[in-house]
C-alpha cells in the first residue's frame, strides 16, 4: 500500500517540508490520530499484533491472524463453511483499536472487522455477536466495508476514489496516508514557493475564517452524503460538497438529538446551543495535537467560558449546578452534557450535542440519560425523582423535551406530529433543528398548513433548511424549480433529485447531478437511480444492465435489492433476468410479500395467468390489506373470464374505488356478469 502516489508533490508540501518553519506544529501532529489515521503495515509497529499468531472465534466464525515470511495475513473460516486467506497491507487508526486493510481485485481495499486492541494486546470483532455472512453488504468482504468508498476519504490526505461505474474498478490515489498538512491548509504550493522571499507575508487567502475552519473539520467529522467527486478543498463551503445527516432520518439520533448511531460530531454540534452561539472546534481543541486546550477532568475547559460569562456564555457554578461534590465524576461537565457512547466495541466517543440529562424522556421514549449511565444500579424512577427535584422547571422549559416528543411522534407517524413540529418551529432559533422539522414533515406535505410552512422554508437562510424543504416538497415541482439557481449545491441537487426525470433542467445542473450519482454509483441505490435516468433518456441498454447487475451484486443477500433489480430488468425487457432476481429474493425471504407480488406481476406480463392468480392469492392471504394486489388479482381473473372471482377480488380494494382504472375495471366486470346471467 503506497505511502503516496505523488512523491514530488508530497516532498514539496508534506509535513517534512512544513517542519522547516512550523516545527512545533509538526511535532504536535506527529503520533496523533490524524497522523496515524492510515499507514502501511510495518514489521516493527505491527509485530506484537501478529506474534504470536492469534486465533479467535465469534458468531461461528474463526479468524486467524499471523505473520509469515515478513507478511501479515488473515485467514477466516466462515459460519457457512467457506474459507478465505488474505494478505494485510494497510492499517486504519492507532488506538483504541486498529483495523487492517486487505487488497482485493479491481483496486478494492477491504477493511477487516477483526480489530486489534493495543492496550489489551488482543484481537476482537467490531461486530461481536453479529451473524454477518459472505455476500452481505455488511460482511467485511462486502461493499459496506469497502475502504475506497467508506473509509479512505477521511483517513487519507487528498484522496481521490476514482471509481469507474462502467468497469466497476477503483483507481484510487492519495497524496499521503493519514491526515496531514495539505488536508487542512490551502494554497501550500504558492506558500512554499514564496515563504522564503524577502518581505513575504502570509496572504489573506491562506487564512481561513472561523466558518471555513468549521467546514473543513466537518468535511470528515460528520455523517454525510458526498455530493462531488472528492473535490472539497480547505476554504470551500461544506454544503457545496456534502449533505449533513440529521434526526429527520430515523435510527441515526435519538429523538432529542443525542447520538445513537455513528454520527461523527458535527451534526450534533450544529443542533446544539454551543454550535449555534458560534463556538468552534478550535475554541476547545488544538488543531495539530487534537487535544483539548485545557483539561476537562477538573472542568477547566468548560469553566474558561462558563465561570466568567465569556462571549455571553451562561455563568455556572459547577458544584451548585451539578449537586455533586468537587472532584467527583458527577461534577464533571462532560459526564452529564457530553456522555460517551462506545462504538466498534472499544471506542468511546463523546456526544457534542451538549444536551441535558432528562430521565423523564427515558421513561417516556427510551432515550438514555447520563444520570442512570453513572448510577446504573438505580431505577429510572429514582433518576426522574431527583432530576425533577433539582431541575424540574429548567427541564420543562427547555426545547429539548418538546423536540424529543415531537420527533418521536413523527417517527411513529402520529397525526399530532405536524402541528407539534410546526409549533416548535415558531420558537426555534437553531437552523439545524429547522432542517429536522422540514425533513420530518414530508409525509404530511399535502396538508395545507404543512404545505404553506414548507414553502416558507424554501427561502430560509440556511441551505440545510432549504434542501430539506425541497425534498419534502418533491411532489410540488412548480414550487421547488426556482431553487435550481440556489447558490448551494446541496439545494440544487435536492431539486435535481426531484425533477431530473420530470422537467428539462439546465445542462450545468444535470452535469452536477450526474457527477453526484456517478461518484456514488458503487452504492446500490445510486446505481439504480442512474439506471432509471438512463432508461428515461432511452440511452444504452448495455449501460443500464451494467448498473443493475452491479447493484444487485453489491447487495446480493438483500431481498429488496433483488426486487429492485427485477423491476429494472423487466423495464429493459429481460424477463429471464427479472425472474432470476426474484427467485433469489424469494430464496432469501420466502414469505416476503413484495417479492411474491412482483413475481405475480411478472407471470401476468408473461400471460401465465393461472400462476399469477395463485401468487396473488398468496399475497392477499399474507397481507389482506394489500389493495393493489387485490386489484391485480381482479385483472388476472378477468383475463381468463372468471368474472365472479374478479368481482370479489376487486371489492378487496375499496380504497382504490375513486381511481379511473378501478371504475373502468368494475364496469367491465359488471357488464360481463350481466351478460353471463342473461337468459
ABEGO torsion letter per residue (X at the ends): XBABABAAAAAAABAAAAAAABAAAAAAABGBAAAAABBBBBAAAAAAAAOBBBBBBBGGBBBBBBBBGGBBBBBBBBAAGBBBBBBBABBBEAOABBBBBBBBBGGBBBBBABBBBAAAGBBBBAABGBBBBBGBAABAABAAABAAAAAAAAABBGBBAGBBAAAGBBBBBBABBEBBAAAABBGAAAAAAAAABBGBBBBAAABBBAAAAAAAAAAABBBBBBABBGABBBGBBAAAABBBBBAABBGABBAAGBBABBAGGAAAAAABAAAAAGBBAAAABBAAAGBBABBAAAGAAAAAAAAAGBGGBBBBBAAAAAGBBBGBAAABAAAAABBBBBBGGABBBBBAAGBBBBAAAAAAAGBBBAAAAABAABBAAAAAAAAAAAAAAAAAABAAAAAAAAAAAAAAGBAAAAAAAAAAAAABABAAAAAAAAAAAAAAAABAAAAAAAAAAAABABAAAAAAAAAAAAABAAAAAAAAABABAAAAAAAAAAAAAABBBBAAAAAAAAAAAAAAAABAAAAAAAAAAAAAAGBBAAAAAAAAAAAAAABAABAAAAAAAAAAAAAAGBAAAAAAAAAAAAAABAABAAAAAAAAAAAAAAGBAAAAAAAAAAAAAABAABAAAAAAAAAAAAAAGBAAAAAAAAAABAAAAABAAAAAAAAAAAAAAAAAABX
